[in-house]
Amino acid sequence: MAAPAPDGGLAGWGKVGSMMVVQASTIGLQYAFGILFVVLLEAFPGHGRAAVSWVGALSTGVLEIAAVLAGVVSSATSVRFCVFIGSLLTWLGLFLSSFATELWHLYLTFGVLVGLGHALCFPAGMIVVNGWFTKRRALANGVGTTGVGVGTLIFGPLTKLLVEALGWRATFRVLSLSAASAILAGLNYTSREEVGEGCSLRWLTHPRGHVKTAAAAVASKLNGANATPGGTDAPSGEAAEQAATTTDVRGVSAVAQMLRMPRMRRFVVGQFIWGWGFWIAPIHAPRFAQDMGHPASAVATLVSCIGLGSLCGRIPITALADALGRTRVYIGVLCVYGTATAALCLATEETALGLWMVYAVVAGACCGSLMALSGPVAVEALALPDPKLVMISSTAAFSCMGTGVMFGPPVAGFLFDRRGDYFLSFALASAMIWAGALVLMTPERLWGRVEAATPNP
């Protein structure tokens, strides 16, 4: 089994820096869709908010659902190759979006292609960083994902300026160039075992193969120094829980073994539920502020505030998670986000823009922290000593929330189209976020007992 992660060092923090760049060029663009949403409503006047919100919801939903592919591709080839392919798909999707003449064209180009490209790029950094850190894993992920806040701060105003100067079609073409930064930063995505190779291009023709099974090594460590793979002593309790998930770490079997864990089952259900409310406000709240009488420039301001909150909130919240417990802080952030989203139901035309900006900062901090903590909390739920051995399972944490992320915003748009206001939309978002938090608070014993895995021949 690999040696424990070093919790730092120049090389480890270098991976965190590369992760920031990739996150900025992928998720930062997703957060800026609130501006494109307003523009596309005007470009396709025959469609309601439910139909137009599908463009961004599909992209983010595909990103989340297909995130597990990053683990599959990375384990079969390399993390760098995964980012390379994802960046090419991102460029192609954004470039083709500029030629859309019907709304469904954007469903395919921005929704599916860009979403799939981001799915391969976004979790890749967590796979690498989780292999370099243990005690400071949440903090390292928090620092790396601050790139989302930086990207939102950049893409928000930039998108607004490009649309006003060039139109939305040329804007998509310019934004497609952001994929180049992800390719360059991804060259530094080396594991601890590969670090001696530097930023070589050898990974294009020399995939490193699947991660080796480590069940015997894990069992040996858990049962003591004298335990052997052929011994008769079987691990129990926490040891059985760990051994049950390390028998095979490849493909679909890794996900199946993940679901044998009671804590992981609870985590998966919680993720699935709160995902339905997660992405409603980032897409609809900026336009809601405009509906309440604020100028069009307020849309870009609120998107930038979401980015500012994401940038400034991740590091202190993830550092707090390392100190107080990642799952505990994770649940707390969900409760704050659910409460803040419920406050949108009370917004009126008299609500000052300053209050909207406060909400956007809080929402950005919550969204950013939840994204940064999902991977570490998933690893904590698995109770595994080395998250690199479960790269597929850790990326599956995002796939669990993908369905809700995809369908939540269109449902909110549908409710607006039927009622003419956002009250039920934001009430639904708040209720689902709170429900997910409550699921994560339930006792572990309600989710069954550990099922031992059958060793592979």
Secondary structure as UniProt FT lines:
FT   HELIX           9..31
FT   HELIX           33..43
FT   TURN            45..46
FT   HELIX           49..65
FT   TURN            66..67
FT   HELIX           68..76
FT   HELIX           79..97
FT   TURN            98..99
FT   HELIX           103..106
FT   HELIX           107..114
FT   HELIX           115..132
FT   TURN            135..136
FT   HELIX           137..144
FT   HELIX           146..166
FT   HELIX           168..175
FT   HELIX           176..178
FT   HELIX           179..186
FT   TURN            187..188
FT   TURN            192..194
FT   HELIX           195..197
FT   TURN            198..199
FT   HELIX           201..204
FT   HELIX           215..223
FT   TURN            225..226
FT   TURN            229..230
FT   HELIX           238..244
FT   HELIX           251..258
FT   TURN            259..260
FT   HELIX           262..278
FT   HELIX           280..291
FT   TURN            292..293
FT   HELIX           297..324
FT   HELIX           326..343
FT   HELIX           344..346
FT   TURN            349..350
FT   HELIX           353..382
FT   HELIX           387..390
FT   HELIX           391..419
FT   HELIX           423..441
FT   HELIX           444..447
//
